[in-house]
Amino acid sequence: MLFRSPWSVPTLTIPEIAAHRVRVLVRADPAVRLRQVSASSIQRVANESAETPDLGAVGEGRPDEAAAVPRPDTAAWRFAAWSQGFSLVFETLVRTRELSVTSATHLGVAVGGLVLESDLELLARHGHLFDFEFRLPAEWNVQEVVHDGRSVSWSVPATEPGWNLLRVMFSPPIPDQTRTTLRVVATQSLGENWPPGDEPVVVPLPVIEFPSVNVLLGRYLISTEQDLNLSSERSEEHTSELQSPCNLVCRLLLEKK
């Protein structure tokens, strides 16, 4: 549960206790940022020393002891209090998930058609990654999607003029700060005018777009068979509002040698 207003850490009062040694552990999901508002009769301490009770063992011998085991995907705040009536107030802010992608895309131009292969490395921060979406020009057909070396299925939740939006689901979700890889293979058949004969053929340079990506680094390689000449006919500014591996829309001029 996320609190939009300041909230207090609950206290436990045990009557008729002469001495108190209170330790408090506050854990937060990476997608959540805590800000301490106020504190009374309690202070934050460094990592527990040998003289300090191990908070991870508090639930020892109880059915819920697994809940006390520290989780690697959470941030931990430790406090020491000298009164049962301490006060500790926080504000909770939700971090916006950040997704970065590094891409290496290869466009292979052959007599049999065009093959697009894109190797992606994904890294999510401040939250788990449950799915990943990308867009391809509608004339391209996805043949295979490989996640961490294993072929996976994909869906097409939406289309728009000239584009197909594809989605890959991750089960289980990719943990925060964990790198994962995707490989996308797509083909395009160029019809009757392919391969080039006496007249050259103009082909738009395909671009894969990533609607939910915040940071994108990419390389783009184009290769052709020896029987074909390749040149760039013209370029224009890419007007899409989405990030893409290339900020130009290029048209490739292909002709027979």
Kinemage of the C-alpha trace (Angstrom):
@kinemage 1
@onewidth
@group {chain A} dominant
@subgroup {mainchain}
@vectorlist {calphas} color= white
{ca met a 1} P 0.000 0.000 0.000
{ca leu a 2} L 1.350 3.429 -0.960
{ca phe a 3} L 0.580 6.462 1.189
{ca arg a 4} L 0.141 9.834 -0.473
{ca ser a 5} L 0.447 11.614 2.875
{ca pro a 6} L 2.992 11.117 5.689
{ca trp a 7} L 2.630 7.862 7.625
{ca ser a 8} L 4.052 6.586 10.909
{ca val a 9} L 5.845 3.354 11.672
{ca pro a 10} L 3.598 1.445 14.110
{ca thr a 11} L 4.850 0.931 17.654
{ca leu a 12} L 4.426 -1.968 20.070
{ca thr a 13} L 3.915 -1.149 23.754
{ca ile a 14} L 4.621 -3.796 26.376
{ca pro a 15} L 3.473 -2.714 29.876
{ca glu a 16} L 5.666 -3.087 33.004
{ca ile a 17} L 8.962 -3.266 31.102
{ca ala a 18} L 11.823 -1.515 32.880
{ca ala a 19} L 14.425 -1.618 30.081
{ca his a 20} L 13.881 -1.255 26.368
{ca arg a 21} L 16.041 -2.245 23.414
{ca val a 22} L 14.077 -1.536 20.274
{ca arg a 23} L 15.253 -2.241 16.748
{ca val a 24} L 13.217 -1.267 13.691
{ca leu a 25} L 13.756 -2.456 10.132
{ca val a 26} L 11.952 -0.717 7.269
{ca arg a 27} L 12.118 -2.363 3.833
{ca ala a 28} L 11.081 -0.675 0.600
{ca asp a 29} L 10.555 -1.985 -2.904
{ca pro a 30} L 13.020 -0.512 -5.455
{ca ala a 31} L 10.078 1.229 -7.157
{ca val a 32} L 9.423 3.185 -3.946
{ca arg a 33} L 11.487 6.021 -2.499
{ca leu a 34} L 11.205 6.827 1.210
{ca arg a 35} L 11.822 10.230 2.735
{ca gln a 36} L 12.117 10.543 6.491
{ca val a 37} L 9.899 13.388 7.721
{ca ser a 38} L 10.529 13.289 11.481
{ca ala a 39} L 11.877 11.076 14.244
{ca ser a 40} L 11.569 11.115 18.034
{ca ser a 41} L 13.389 8.794 20.480
{ca ile a 42} L 14.806 6.840 17.514
{ca gln a 43} L 17.733 7.202 15.137
{ca arg a 44} L 19.004 5.526 12.023
{ca val a 45} L 21.947 3.161 12.447
{ca ala a 46} L 24.459 1.541 10.140
{ca asn a 47} L 24.462 -2.169 9.280
{ca glu a 48} L 23.877 -4.340 12.290
{ca ser a 49} L 27.037 -5.161 14.232
{ca ala a 50} L 27.804 -8.317 16.147
{ca glu a 51} L 26.427 -6.662 19.290
{ca thr a 52} L 23.082 -5.886 17.674
{ca pro a 53} L 20.373 -8.543 17.388
{ca asp a 54} L 19.937 -9.946 13.890
{ca leu a 55} L 16.610 -8.629 12.632
{ca gly a 56} L 16.534 -11.345 10.005
{ca ala a 57} L 16.115 -13.922 12.759
{ca val a 58} L 13.255 -12.225 14.577
{ca gly a 59} L 10.699 -14.635 13.124
{ca glu a 60} L 12.732 -17.731 13.922
{ca gly a 61} L 10.565 -20.692 14.834
{ca arg a 62} L 7.347 -19.050 13.641
{ca pro a 63} L 5.329 -19.929 10.540
{ca asp a 64} L 6.070 -16.566 8.967
{ca glu a 65} L 9.820 -16.659 9.539
{ca ala a 66} L 10.443 -16.585 5.771
{ca ala a 67} L 9.021 -13.071 5.739
{ca ala a 68} L 11.897 -11.953 7.973
{ca val a 69} L 14.616 -13.153 5.608
{ca pro a 70} L 16.245 -10.162 3.895
{ca arg a 71} L 15.297 -9.857 0.232
{ca pro a 72} L 17.953 -8.761 -2.271
{ca asp a 73} L 15.468 -6.682 -4.271
{ca thr a 74} L 14.524 -4.372 -1.389
{ca ala a 75} L 16.198 -1.405 0.280
{ca ala a 76} L 16.585 -1.664 4.062
{ca trp a 77} L 16.554 1.147 6.644
{ca arg a 78} L 17.633 0.180 10.179
{ca phe a 79} L 16.829 2.165 13.290
{ca ala a 80} L 17.528 1.955 17.018
{ca ala a 81} L 15.012 3.366 19.533
{ca trp a 82} L 15.399 3.980 23.254
{ca ser a 83} L 11.699 4.293 24.054
{ca gln a 84} L 8.648 2.201 23.290
{ca gly a 85} L 6.824 5.399 22.464
{ca phe a 86} L 9.164 6.417 19.647
{ca ser a 87} L 7.847 8.241 16.608
{ca leu a 88} L 9.100 7.671 13.056
{ca val a 89} L 7.308 9.347 10.132
{ca phe a 90} L 7.929 8.800 6.418
{ca glu a 91} L 6.660 10.055 3.091
{ca thr a 92} L 6.443 7.582 0.226
{ca leu a 93} L 7.115 8.513 -3.375
{ca val a 94} L 6.753 6.113 -6.281
{ca arg a 95} L 9.721 5.980 -8.618
{ca thr a 96} L 8.947 5.933 -12.312
{ca arg a 97} L 10.297 2.786 -13.901
{ca glu a 98} L 13.159 3.388 -16.304
{ca leu a 99} L 13.850 1.032 -19.179
{ca ser a 100} L 17.059 1.181 -21.202
{ca val a 101} L 17.793 -0.824 -24.343
{ca thr a 102} L 21.008 -1.468 -26.224
{ca ser a 103} L 20.358 -2.691 -29.753
{ca ala a 104} L 22.447 -4.152 -32.573
{ca thr a 105} L 20.408 -4.433 -35.769
{ca his a 106} L 21.450 -6.111 -39.008
{ca leu a 107} L 19.585 -5.731 -42.284
{ca gly a 108} L 20.533 -8.439 -44.757
{ca val a 109} L 19.685 -7.734 -48.390
{ca ala a 110} L 19.622 -10.857 -50.557
{ca val a 111} L 18.165 -12.071 -53.855
{ca gly a 112} L 15.550 -13.961 -51.830
{ca gly a 113} L 14.362 -10.858 -49.941
{ca leu a 114} L 15.174 -8.853 -46.820
{ca val a 115} L 16.018 -10.228 -43.373
{ca leu a 116} L 16.061 -7.996 -40.276
{ca glu a 117} L 17.824 -9.286 -37.147
{ca ser a 118} L 17.867 -7.175 -34.000
{ca asp a 119} L 19.676 -8.177 -30.791
{ca leu a 120} L 18.434 -6.252 -27.755
{ca glu a 121} L 19.709 -6.009 -24.187
{ca leu a 122} L 17.049 -4.747 -21.767
{ca leu a 123} L 17.613 -3.288 -18.303
{ca ala a 124} L 14.776 -2.046 -16.075
{ca arg a 125} L 15.353 0.128 -13.003
{ca his a 126} L 12.919 0.877 -10.176
{ca gly a 127} L 10.546 -1.933 -10.996
{ca his a 128} L 10.131 -5.399 -12.462
{ca leu a 129} L 9.745 -5.885 -16.207
{ca phe a 130} L 6.536 -7.775 -17.011
{ca asp a 131} L 6.448 -7.287 -20.772
{ca phe a 132} L 8.161 -5.510 -23.643
{ca glu a 133} L 6.619 -3.851 -26.678
{ca phe a 134} L 8.129 -2.879 -30.011
{ca arg a 135} L 6.810 -1.599 -33.329
{ca leu a 136} L 7.661 -2.736 -36.839
{ca pro a 137} L 6.532 -1.449 -40.239
{ca ala a 138} L 3.445 -3.406 -41.277
{ca glu a 139} L 5.107 -4.949 -44.331
{ca trp a 140} L 7.557 -6.845 -42.113
{ca asn a 141} L 6.667 -10.282 -40.726
{ca val a 142} L 8.218 -11.440 -37.446
{ca gln a 143} L 9.573 -14.974 -37.804
{ca glu a 144} L 11.081 -15.538 -34.365
{ca val a 145} L 11.586 -13.908 -30.970
{ca val a 146} L 14.245 -15.390 -28.678
{ca his a 147} L 14.441 -14.504 -24.973
{ca asp a 148} L 17.728 -15.387 -23.257
{ca gly a 149} L 18.404 -18.105 -25.823
{ca arg a 150} L 14.878 -19.596 -25.802
{ca ser a 151} L 12.200 -19.084 -28.448
{ca val a 152} L 9.098 -17.376 -27.043
{ca ser a 153} L 5.694 -16.389 -28.359
{ca trp a 154} L 4.479 -12.866 -28.998
{ca ser a 155} L 1.171 -11.117 -29.536
{ca val a 156} L -0.035 -8.224 -31.663
{ca pro a 157} L -2.224 -6.200 -29.262
{ca ala a 158} L -2.671 -3.263 -31.630
{ca thr a 159} L -2.115 -2.072 -35.170
{ca glu a 160} L -2.112 1.364 -36.705
{ca pro a 161} L -1.723 2.535 -40.304
{ca gly a 162} L 1.669 1.363 -41.510
{ca trp a 163} L 2.734 -0.245 -38.229
{ca asn a 164} L 2.295 -3.364 -36.094
{ca leu a 165} L 2.731 -3.245 -32.321
{ca leu a 166} L 4.084 -6.505 -30.880
{ca arg a 167} L 4.307 -7.569 -27.227
{ca val a 168} L 6.452 -10.188 -25.477
{ca met a 169} L 5.383 -11.307 -21.976
{ca phe a 170} L 7.941 -12.342 -19.340
{ca ser a 171} L 6.977 -15.144 -16.957
{ca pro a 172} L 8.299 -14.821 -14.342
{ca pro a 173} L 8.884 -11.046 -14.577
{ca ile a 174} L 12.447 -9.806 -14.994
{ca pro a 175} L 13.653 -8.539 -11.574
{ca asp a 176} L 14.722 -4.961 -11.063
{ca gln a 177} L 18.298 -4.189 -12.166
{ca thr a 178} L 18.566 -7.493 -14.082
{ca arg a 179} L 19.766 -7.545 -17.680
{ca thr a 180} L 17.921 -9.728 -20.167
{ca thr a 181} L 18.208 -10.237 -23.922
{ca leu a 182} L 15.799 -10.453 -26.840
{ca arg a 183} L 16.496 -11.362 -30.441
{ca val a 184} L 13.927 -10.407 -33.081
{ca val a 185} L 14.043 -11.857 -36.597
{ca ala a 186} L 11.724 -10.484 -39.285
{ca thr a 187} L 11.505 -10.802 -43.073
{ca gln a 188} L 10.026 -8.848 -45.941
{ca ser a 189} L 9.075 -10.183 -49.377
{ca leu a 190} L 9.429 -7.519 -52.056
{ca gly a 191} L 7.134 -9.079 -54.667
{ca glu a 192} L 7.404 -9.048 -58.450
{ca asn a 193} L 9.995 -6.290 -58.718
{ca trp a 194} L 12.497 -8.299 -56.724
{ca pro a 195} L 15.329 -9.067 -57.298
{ca pro a 196} L 16.294 -5.909 -59.216
{ca gly a 197} L 16.550 -6.239 -62.972
{ca asp a 198} L 17.243 -3.465 -65.426
{ca glu a 199} L 15.593 -0.910 -63.171
{ca pro a 200} L 16.772 -0.239 -59.580
{ca val a 201} L 14.432 -0.870 -56.659
{ca val a 202} L 13.917 1.612 -53.818
{ca val a 203} L 13.398 0.091 -50.356
{ca pro a 204} L 12.710 2.085 -47.125
{ca leu a 205} L 15.172 1.374 -44.351
{ca pro a 206} L 13.164 -0.503 -41.678
{ca val a 207} L 13.179 0.918 -38.176
{ca ile a 208} L 12.189 -0.910 -34.976
{ca glu a 209} L 10.623 1.436 -32.439
{ca phe a 210} L 10.300 0.959 -28.672
{ca pro a 211} L 7.393 2.945 -27.157
{ca ser a 212} L 8.250 2.369 -23.478
{ca val a 213} L 12.037 2.831 -23.629
{ca asn a 214} L 13.635 5.787 -21.825
{ca val a 215} L 17.247 5.310 -22.948
{ca leu a 216} L 18.303 3.750 -26.245
{ca leu a 217} L 21.758 3.037 -27.673
{ca gly a 218} L 21.971 1.284 -31.012
{ca arg a 219} L 24.022 0.197 -34.004
{ca tyr a 220} L 22.686 -0.515 -37.490
{ca leu a 221} L 24.497 -2.665 -40.077
{ca ile a 222} L 23.415 -3.231 -43.678
{ca ser a 223} L 24.895 -5.962 -45.859
{ca thr a 224} L 24.103 -7.175 -49.383
{ca glu a 225} L 24.901 -10.150 -51.571
{ca gln a 226} L 27.669 -9.699 -54.116
{ca asp a 227} L 25.200 -9.475 -57.013
{ca leu a 228} L 23.596 -6.289 -55.685
{ca asn a 229} L 24.731 -2.672 -55.443
{ca leu a 230} L 23.505 -0.632 -52.491
{ca ser a 231} L 23.372 3.140 -52.099
{ca ser a 232} L 21.364 5.672 -50.086
{ca glu a 233} L 18.892 7.515 -52.309
{ca arg a 234} L 17.826 10.211 -49.843
{ca ser a 235} L 17.207 10.871 -46.174
{ca glu a 236} L 14.645 12.891 -44.294
{ca glu a 237} L 14.046 13.652 -40.653
{ca his a 238} L 12.252 10.900 -38.778
{ca thr a 239} L 8.987 12.485 -37.590
{ca ser a 240} L 7.838 9.718 -35.218
{ca glu a 241} L 7.358 10.807 -31.627
{ca leu a 242} L 8.969 7.554 -30.448
{ca gln a 243} L 12.619 6.753 -29.917
{ca ser a 244} L 14.255 4.742 -32.691
{ca pro a 245} L 17.729 3.302 -33.382
{ca cys a 246} L 18.187 5.894 -36.127
{ca asn a 247} L 16.918 9.475 -36.371
{ca leu a 248} L 16.763 9.349 -40.158
{ca val a 249} L 14.430 7.550 -42.508
{ca cys a 250} L 16.668 6.296 -45.319
{ca arg a 251} L 15.642 4.880 -48.672
{ca leu a 252} L 17.970 2.253 -50.083
{ca leu a 253} L 18.597 2.185 -53.837
{ca leu a 254} L 19.246 -1.385 -54.932
{ca glu a 255} L 20.305 -2.394 -58.413
{ca lys a 256} L 21.795 -5.393 -60.148
{ca lys a 257} L 25.506 -5.294 -60.861
